[in-house]
């Protein structure tokens, strides 16, 4: 599923987070993100997509004054050791080199 998301939406360039819901339950933490993004496989047409995450280890969203954290320039998406990292404010080293930003949204 992760590979399909990457094929369709790439780095989520020029996307907009419309809504997110974080729910902490007794046994797990879940996150849903609704995002308006371009589908690279459909002539870059915009689509509204719901991403669902379960067993969330860490979630941080900071909305700074005079800065919109819901506008996405690029997003870093990686699966490593069974953990998915999705960073909407990654460190950008070149158009093809994104890395997790440990200080996202600070």
N, CA, C and O atoms as a GROMACS GRO file, in nm:
protein
  424
    1UNK      N    1   0.081  -0.120   0.000
    1UNK     CA    2   0.000   0.000   0.000
    1UNK      C    3   0.086   0.126   0.000
    1UNK      O    4   0.053   0.223  -0.068
    2UNK      N    5   0.194   0.126   0.075
    2UNK     CA    6   0.283   0.241   0.082
    2UNK      C    7   0.344   0.272  -0.055
    2UNK      O    8   0.354   0.388  -0.094
    3UNK      N    9   0.383   0.167  -0.128
    3UNK     CA   10   0.440   0.187  -0.262
    3UNK      C   11   0.336   0.247  -0.356
    3UNK      O   12   0.369   0.332  -0.438
    4UNK      N   13   0.212   0.204  -0.345
    4UNK     CA   14   0.104   0.259  -0.429
    4UNK      C   15   0.082   0.407  -0.399
    4UNK      O   16   0.064   0.487  -0.491
    5UNK      N   17   0.084   0.443  -0.272
    5UNK     CA   18   0.069   0.583  -0.234
    5UNK      C   19   0.182   0.666  -0.293
    5UNK      O   20   0.158   0.775  -0.346
    6UNK      N   21   0.304   0.617  -0.285
    6UNK     CA   22   0.419   0.688  -0.341
    6UNK      C   23   0.409   0.702  -0.492
    6UNK      O   24   0.441   0.807  -0.548
    7UNK      N   25   0.363   0.595  -0.560
    7UNK     CA   26   0.348   0.600  -0.706
    7UNK      C   27   0.244   0.705  -0.747
    7UNK      O   28   0.265   0.781  -0.841
    8UNK      N   29   0.133   0.707  -0.677
    8UNK     CA   30   0.025   0.799  -0.714
    8UNK      C   31   0.054   0.944  -0.677
    8UNK      O   32   0.031   1.034  -0.757
    9UNK      N   33   0.104   0.965  -0.556
    9UNK     CA   34   0.111   1.101  -0.503
    9UNK      C   35   0.252   1.155  -0.484
    9UNK      O   36   0.270   1.269  -0.442
   10UNK      N   37   0.352   1.072  -0.515
   10UNK     CA   38   0.492   1.116  -0.510
   10UNK      C   39   0.528   1.175  -0.376
   10UNK      O   40   0.516   1.108  -0.273
   11UNK      N   41   0.570   1.298  -0.376
   11UNK     CA   42   0.611   1.368  -0.254
   11UNK      C   43   0.503   1.464  -0.204
   11UNK      O   44   0.531   1.553  -0.124
   12UNK      N   45   0.380   1.446  -0.252
   12UNK     CA   46   0.267   1.528  -0.209
   12UNK      C   47   0.292   1.676  -0.232
   12UNK      O   48   0.248   1.760  -0.153
   13UNK      N   49   0.363   1.709  -0.341
   13UNK     CA   50   0.392   1.849  -0.372
   13UNK      C   51   0.264   1.928  -0.392
   13UNK      O   52   0.168   1.880  -0.451
   14UNK      N   53   0.265   2.051  -0.342
   14UNK     CA   54   0.154   2.146  -0.357
   14UNK      C   55   0.022   2.090  -0.303
   14UNK      O   56  -0.083   2.110  -0.362
   15UNK      N   57   0.030   2.021  -0.192
   15UNK     CA   58  -0.090   1.963  -0.130
   15UNK      C   59  -0.141   2.051  -0.017
   15UNK      O   60  -0.073   2.143   0.029
   16UNK      N   61  -0.262   2.020   0.025
   16UNK     CA   62  -0.325   2.094   0.133
   16UNK      C   63  -0.389   1.994   0.229
   16UNK      O   64  -0.471   1.912   0.190
   17UNK      N   65  -0.350   2.003   0.356
   17UNK     CA   66  -0.413   1.918   0.458
   17UNK      C   67  -0.546   1.982   0.493
   17UNK      O   68  -0.551   2.095   0.542
   18UNK      N   69  -0.655   1.909   0.467
   18UNK     CA   70  -0.788   1.962   0.492
   18UNK      C   71  -0.835   1.934   0.634
   18UNK      O   72  -0.906   2.015   0.695
   19UNK      N   73  -0.794   1.818   0.687
   19UNK     CA   74  -0.843   1.779   0.819
   19UNK      C   75  -0.754   1.668   0.873
   19UNK      O   76  -0.704   1.586   0.797
   20UNK      N   77  -0.735   1.666   1.003
   20UNK     CA   78  -0.672   1.550   1.066
   20UNK      C   79  -0.744   1.523   1.197
   20UNK      O   80  -0.791   1.614   1.265
   21UNK      N   81  -0.751   1.397   1.230
   21UNK     CA   82  -0.815   1.352   1.353
   21UNK      C   83  -0.722   1.257   1.424
   21UNK      O   84  -0.678   1.157   1.366
   22UNK      N   85  -0.691   1.288   1.548
   22UNK     CA   86  -0.604   1.203   1.629
   22UNK      C   87  -0.688   1.146   1.742
   22UNK      O   88  -0.755   1.220   1.814
   23UNK      N   89  -0.684   1.015   1.757
   23UNK     CA   90  -0.765   0.949   1.860
   23UNK      C   91  -0.677   0.855   1.940
   23UNK      O   92  -0.615   0.763   1.886
   24UNK      N   93  -0.673   0.879   2.070
   24UNK     CA   94  -0.597   0.792   2.160
   24UNK      C   95  -0.694   0.698   2.230
   24UNK      O   96  -0.784   0.741   2.303
   25UNK      N   97  -0.674   0.570   2.208
   25UNK     CA   98  -0.756   0.468   2.274
   25UNK      C   99  -0.670   0.396   2.377
   25UNK      O  100  -0.550   0.422   2.388
   26UNK      N  101  -0.730   0.307   2.450
   26UNK     CA  102  -0.656   0.233   2.552
   26UNK      C  103  -0.538   0.157   2.494
   26UNK      O  104  -0.430   0.155   2.553
   27UNK      N  105  -0.558   0.095   2.380
   27UNK     CA  106  -0.454   0.007   2.327
   27UNK      C  107  -0.379   0.064   2.206
   27UNK      O  108  -0.278   0.007   2.165
   28UNK      N  109  -0.426   0.173   2.147
   28UNK     CA  110  -0.357   0.228   2.031
   28UNK      C  111  -0.393   0.375   2.010
   28UNK      O  112  -0.492   0.425   2.062
   29UNK      N  113  -0.310   0.441   1.931
   29UNK     CA  114  -0.335   0.578   1.891
   29UNK      C  115  -0.351   0.578   1.740
   29UNK      O  116  -0.269   0.522   1.667
   30UNK      N  117  -0.458   0.641   1.693
   30UNK     CA  118  -0.488   0.640   1.550
   30UNK      C  119  -0.493   0.783   1.497
   30UNK      O  120  -0.530   0.877   1.568
   31UNK      N  121  -0.454   0.797   1.372
   31UNK     CA  122  -0.452   0.927   1.307
   31UNK      C  123  -0.512   0.913   1.168
   31UNK      O  124  -0.476   0.822   1.093
   32UNK      N  125  -0.602   1.004   1.134
   32UNK     CA  126  -0.654   1.013   0.998
   32UNK      C  127  -0.621   1.152   0.945
   32UNK      O  128  -0.641   1.252   1.013
   33UNK      N  129  -0.570   1.156   0.823
   33UNK     CA  130  -0.535   1.282   0.758
   33UNK      C  131  -0.609   1.286   0.625
   33UNK      O  132  -0.598   1.195   0.544
   34UNK      N  133  -0.684   1.392   0.604
   34UNK     CA  134  -0.750   1.413   0.475
   34UNK      C  135  -0.672   1.522   0.404
   34UNK      O  136  -0.655   1.633   0.455
   35UNK      N  137  -0.625   1.488   0.285
   35UNK     CA  138  -0.533   1.577   0.213
   35UNK      C  139  -0.578   1.592   0.068
   35UNK      O  140  -0.621   1.496   0.004
   36UNK      N  141  -0.568   1.712   0.018
   36UNK     CA  142  -0.600   1.743  -0.122
   36UNK      C  143  -0.467   1.745  -0.197
   36UNK      O  144  -0.383   1.832  -0.173
   37UNK      N  145  -0.447   1.649  -0.287
   37UNK     CA  146  -0.316   1.634  -0.351
   37UNK      C  147  -0.330   1.588  -0.496
   37UNK      O  148  -0.437   1.545  -0.539
   38UNK      N  149  -0.221   1.600  -0.571
   38UNK     CA  150  -0.221   1.563  -0.712
   38UNK      C  151  -0.188   1.415  -0.730
   38UNK      O  152  -0.098   1.362  -0.665
   39UNK      N  153  -0.262   1.350  -0.818
   39UNK     CA  154  -0.237   1.210  -0.854
   39UNK      C  155  -0.150   1.210  -0.980
   39UNK      O  156  -0.196   1.244  -1.088
   40UNK      N  157  -0.024   1.170  -0.963
   40UNK     CA  158   0.070   1.170  -1.075
   40UNK      C  159   0.029   1.073  -1.185
   40UNK      O  160   0.065   1.092  -1.302
   41UNK      N  161  -0.046   0.968  -1.149
   41UNK     CA  162  -0.088   0.868  -1.248
   41UNK      C  163  -0.216   0.908  -1.320
   41UNK      O  164  -0.259   0.838  -1.412
   42UNK      N  165  -0.278   1.018  -1.279
   42UNK     CA  166  -0.401   1.064  -1.340
   42UNK      C  167  -0.383   1.209  -1.389
   42UNK      O  168  -0.463   1.297  -1.359
   43UNK      N  169  -0.277   1.230  -1.466
   43UNK     CA  170  -0.251   1.359  -1.529
   43UNK      C  171  -0.244   1.474  -1.427
   43UNK      O  172  -0.284   1.587  -1.457
   44UNK      N  173  -0.195   1.444  -1.308
   44UNK     CA  174  -0.178   1.542  -1.201
   44UNK      C  175  -0.308   1.611  -1.161
   44UNK      O  176  -0.308   1.726  -1.118
   45UNK      N  177  -0.417   1.539  -1.175
   45UNK     CA  178  -0.546   1.591  -1.129
   45UNK      C  179  -0.548   1.587  -0.976
   45UNK      O  180  -0.495   1.494  -0.915
   46UNK      N  181  -0.609   1.688  -0.915
   46UNK     CA  182  -0.620   1.691  -0.770
   46UNK      C  183  -0.726   1.593  -0.722
   46UNK      O  184  -0.832   1.579  -0.785
   47UNK      N  185  -0.697   1.527  -0.612
   47UNK     CA  186  -0.789   1.433  -0.548
   47UNK      C  187  -0.788   1.460  -0.398
   47UNK      O  188  -0.692   1.514  -0.344
   48UNK      N  189  -0.895   1.423  -0.334
   48UNK     CA  190  -0.900   1.428  -0.188
   48UNK      C  191  -0.880   1.286  -0.138
   48UNK      O  192  -0.954   1.195  -0.176
   49UNK      N  193  -0.779   1.268  -0.053
   49UNK     CA  194  -0.736   1.135  -0.010
   49UNK      C  195  -0.738   1.129   0.143
   49UNK      O  196  -0.702   1.225   0.210
   50UNK      N  197  -0.782   1.015   0.195
   50UNK     CA  198  -0.776   0.994   0.340
   50UNK      C  199  -0.666   0.893   0.370
   50UNK      O  200  -0.668   0.780   0.320
   51UNK      N  201  -0.571   0.934   0.451
   51UNK     CA  202  -0.464   0.847   0.496
   51UNK      C  203  -0.493   0.809   0.640
   51UNK      O  204  -0.518   0.895   0.724
   52UNK      N  205  -0.489   0.679   0.669
   52UNK     CA  206  -0.517   0.631   0.804
   52UNK      C  207  -0.394   0.562   0.861
   52UNK      O  208  -0.332   0.479   0.795
   53UNK      N  209  -0.358   0.599   0.983
   53UNK     CA  210  -0.244   0.543   1.051
   53UNK      C  211  -0.291   0.483   1.184
   53UNK      O  212  -0.369   0.545   1.256
   54UNK      N  213  -0.244   0.364   1.216
   54UNK     CA  214  -0.277   0.299   1.343
   54UNK      C  215  -0.150   0.277   1.422
   54UNK      O  216  -0.040   0.271   1.366
   55UNK      N  217  -0.165   0.265   1.552
   55UNK     CA  218  -0.050   0.245   1.642
   55UNK      C  219   0.054   0.356   1.624
   55UNK      O  220   0.173   0.330   1.611
   56UNK      N  221   0.007   0.479   1.623
   56UNK     CA  222   0.092   0.595   1.603
   56UNK      C  223   0.186   0.610   1.722
   56UNK      O  224   0.142   0.610   1.837
   57UNK      N  225   0.314   0.621   1.695
   57UNK     CA  226   0.415   0.637   1.800
   57UNK      C  227   0.430   0.784   1.838
   57UNK      O  228   0.442   0.817   1.956
   58UNK      N  229   0.430   0.870   1.737
   58UNK     CA  230   0.451   1.013   1.762
   58UNK      C  231   0.372   1.093   1.661
   58UNK      O  232   0.370   1.060   1.542
   59UNK      N  233   0.307   1.199   1.708
   59UNK     CA  234   0.233   1.289   1.620
   59UNK      C  235   0.252   1.430   1.673
   59UNK      O  236   0.232   1.457   1.791
   60UNK      N  237   0.291   1.520   1.582
   60UNK     CA  238   0.311   1.659   1.624
   60UNK      C  239   0.260   1.750   1.512
   60UNK      O  240   0.295   1.733   1.396
   61UNK      N  241   0.178   1.846   1.550
   61UNK     CA  242   0.132   1.948   1.456
   61UNK      C  243   0.136   2.081   1.529
   61UNK      O  244   0.074   2.098   1.634
   62UNK      N  245   0.209   2.175   1.473
   62UNK     CA  246   0.221   2.308   1.531
   62UNK      C  247   0.182   2.408   1.424
   62UNK      O  248   0.240   2.410   1.316
   63UNK      N  249   0.084   2.490   1.454
   63UNK     CA  250   0.042   2.596   1.363
   63UNK      C  251   0.098   2.726   1.417
   63UNK      O  252   0.051   2.777   1.519
   64UNK      N  253   0.198   2.780   1.350
   64UNK     CA  254   0.261   2.905   1.392
   64UNK      C  255   0.186   3.024   1.335
   64UNK      O  256   0.127   3.017   1.227
   65UNK      N  257   0.189   3.133   1.409
   65UNK     CA  258   0.125   3.255   1.363
   65UNK      C  259   0.189   3.303   1.234
   65UNK      O  260   0.311   3.301   1.220
   66UNK      N  261   0.108   3.344   1.140
   66UNK     CA  262   0.150   3.394   1.008
   66UNK      C  263   0.220   3.290   0.922
   66UNK      O  264   0.285   3.325   0.823
   67UNK      N  265   0.206   3.164   0.957
   67UNK     CA  266   0.262   3.054   0.877
   67UNK      C  267   0.158   2.944   0.872
   67UNK      O  268   0.102   2.906   0.975
   68UNK      N  269   0.131   2.892   0.754
   68UNK     CA  270   0.033   2.784   0.744
   68UNK      C  271   0.103   2.650   0.740
   68UNK      O  272   0.180   2.620   0.648
   69UNK      N  273   0.076   2.570   0.840
   69UNK     CA  274   0.135   2.436   0.845
   69UNK      C  275   0.052   2.335   0.767
   69UNK      O  276   0.092   2.219   0.758
   70UNK      N  277  -0.060   2.376   0.712
   70UNK     CA  278  -0.143   2.282   0.636
   70UNK      C  279  -0.108   2.282   0.487
   70UNK      O  280  -0.156   2.196   0.413
   71UNK      N  281  -0.026   2.375   0.443
   71UNK     CA  282   0.022   2.375   0.306
   71UNK      C  283   0.146   2.286   0.299
   71UNK      O  284   0.239   2.303   0.378
   72UNK      N  285   0.146   2.193   0.206
   72UNK     CA  286   0.255   2.097   0.196
   72UNK      C  287   0.334   2.124   0.069
   72UNK      O  288   0.280   2.117  -0.042
   73UNK      N  289   0.461   2.156   0.086
   73UNK     CA  290   0.551   2.173  -0.028
   73UNK      C  291   0.595   2.036  -0.079
   73UNK      O  292   0.584   2.006  -0.198
   74UNK      N  293   0.645   1.955   0.013
   74UNK     CA  294   0.686   1.817  -0.014
   74UNK      C  295   0.672   1.739   0.115
   74UNK      O  296   0.677   1.796   0.224
   75UNK      N  297   0.653   1.609   0.103
   75UNK     CA  298   0.642   1.523   0.221
   75UNK      C  299   0.737   1.405   0.208
   75UNK      O  300   0.755   1.349   0.100
   76UNK      N  301   0.797   1.369   0.320
   76UNK     CA  302   0.887   1.254   0.328
   76UNK      C  303   0.806   1.135   0.377
   76UNK      O  304   0.737   1.143   0.478
   77UNK      N  305   0.815   1.024   0.303
   77UNK     CA  306   0.740   0.902   0.338
   77UNK      C  307   0.835   0.785   0.328
   77UNK      O  308   0.896   0.760   0.223
   78UNK      N  309   0.848   0.711   0.441
   78UNK     CA  310   0.943   0.600   0.444
   78UNK      C  311   0.895   0.492   0.541
   78UNK      O  312   0.833   0.521   0.644
   79UNK      N  313   0.924   0.366   0.505
   79UNK     CA  314   0.903   0.255   0.597
   79UNK      C  315   1.041   0.199   0.630
   79UNK      O  316   1.116   0.160   0.541
   80UNK      N  317   1.073   0.195   0.759
   80UNK     CA  318   1.203   0.147   0.804
   80UNK      C  319   1.182   0.070   0.934
   80UNK      O  320   1.127   0.122   1.030
   81UNK      N  321   1.228  -0.055   0.934
   81UNK     CA  322   1.214  -0.142   1.052
   81UNK      C  323   1.068  -0.153   1.099
   81UNK      O  324   1.041  -0.158   1.219
   82UNK      N  325   0.977  -0.157   1.003
   82UNK     CA  326   0.836  -0.173   1.036
   82UNK      C  327   0.766  -0.046   1.082
   82UNK      O  328   0.648  -0.050   1.116
   83UNK      N  329   0.837   0.066   1.083
   83UNK     CA  330   0.780   0.194   1.126
   83UNK      C  331   0.768   0.286   1.005
   83UNK      O  332   0.864   0.305   0.930
   84UNK      N  333   0.650   0.343   0.987
   84UNK     CA  334   0.627   0.438   0.878
   84UNK      C  335   0.647   0.579   0.931
   84UNK      O  336   0.589   0.617   1.033
   85UNK      N  337   0.731   0.655   0.861
   85UNK     CA  338   0.752   0.795   0.894
   85UNK      C  339   0.690   0.878   0.784
   85UNK      O  340   0.720   0.860   0.666
   86UNK      N  341   0.601   0.969   0.822
   86UNK     CA  342   0.538   1.060   0.727
   86UNK      C  343   0.561   1.201   0.781
   86UNK      O  344   0.501   1.240   0.881
   87UNK      N  345   0.647   1.276   0.714
   87UNK     CA  346   0.687   1.409   0.759
   87UNK      C  347   0.642   1.511   0.656
   87UNK      O  348   0.692   1.511   0.543
   88UNK      N  349   0.549   1.598   0.694
   88UNK     CA  350   0.496   1.699   0.603
   88UNK      C  351   0.586   1.823   0.593
   88UNK      O  352   0.560   1.912   0.513
   89UNK      N  353   0.690   1.828   0.674
   89UNK     CA  354   0.786   1.939   0.669
   89UNK      C  355   0.928   1.884   0.670
   89UNK      O  356   1.004   1.911   0.764
   90UNK      N  357   0.965   1.806   0.568
   90UNK     CA  358   1.097   1.740   0.570
   90UNK      C  359   1.210   1.837   0.540
   90UNK      O  360   1.189   1.950   0.495
   91UNK      N  361   1.330   1.789   0.566
   91UNK     CA  362   1.449   1.861   0.521
   91UNK      C  363   1.465   1.832   0.373
   91UNK      O  364   1.462   1.716   0.331
   92UNK      N  365   1.482   1.936   0.293
   92UNK     CA  366   1.491   1.922   0.148
   92UNK      C  367   1.634   1.955   0.105
   92UNK      O  368   1.680   2.068   0.121
   93UNK      N  369   1.703   1.855   0.050
   93UNK     CA  370   1.842   1.875   0.006
   93UNK      C  371   1.850   1.893  -0.145
   93UNK      O  372   1.943   1.957  -0.194
   94UNK      N  373   1.757   1.837  -0.218
   94UNK     CA  374   1.744   1.857  -0.362
   94UNK      C  375   1.605   1.806  -0.398
   94UNK      O  376   1.533   1.757  -0.312
   95UNK      N  377   1.568   1.818  -0.524
   95UNK     CA  378   1.433   1.777  -0.563
   95UNK      C  379   1.409   1.628  -0.542
   95UNK      O  380   1.294   1.585  -0.532
   96UNK      N  381   1.515   1.549  -0.534
   96UNK     CA  382   1.498   1.405  -0.516
   96UNK      C  383   1.554   1.354  -0.383
   96UNK      O  384   1.557   1.233  -0.360
   97UNK      N  385   1.598   1.445  -0.296
   97UNK     CA  386   1.657   1.403  -0.170
   97UNK      C  387   1.587   1.471  -0.053
   97UNK      O  388   1.624   1.580  -0.010
   98UNK      N  389   1.484   1.404  -0.003
   98UNK     CA  390   1.412   1.450   0.116
   98UNK      C  391   1.454   1.361   0.233
   98UNK      O  392   1.480   1.242   0.216
   99UNK      N  393   1.459   1.422   0.352
   99UNK     CA  394   1.492   1.346   0.472
   99UNK      C  395   1.401   1.389   0.585
   99UNK      O  396   1.349   1.501   0.587
  100UNK      N  397   1.383   1.299   0.680
  100UNK     CA  398   1.302   1.332   0.796
  100UNK      C  399   1.365   1.453   0.866
  100UNK      O  400   1.486   1.458   0.888
  101UNK      N  401   1.280   1.547   0.901
  101UNK     CA  402   1.323   1.666   0.973
  101UNK      C  403   1.286   1.645   1.119
  101UNK      O  404   1.168   1.652   1.155
  102UNK      N  405   1.384   1.619   1.203
  102UNK     CA  406   1.360   1.594   1.346
  102UNK      C  407   1.297   1.713   1.414
  102UNK      O  408   1.240   1.699   1.523
  103UNK      N  409   1.306   1.833   1.354
  103UNK     CA  410   1.251   1.955   1.411
  103UNK      C  411   1.132   2.008   1.331
  103UNK      O  412   1.107   2.128   1.331
  104UNK      N  413   1.060   1.920   1.264
  104UNK     CA  414   0.946   1.964   1.182
  104UNK      C  415   0.852   2.052   1.262
  104UNK      O  416   0.818   2.023   1.377
  105UNK      N  417   0.810   2.162   1.198
  105UNK     CA  418   0.711   2.254   1.252
  105UNK      C  419   0.755   2.324   1.380
  105UNK      O  420   0.670   2.370   1.456
  106UNK      N  421   0.884   2.334   1.403
  106UNK     CA  422   0.929   2.409   1.522
  106UNK      C  423   0.955   2.553   1.485
  106UNK      O  424   0.993   2.633   1.570
   0.00000   0.00000   0.00000
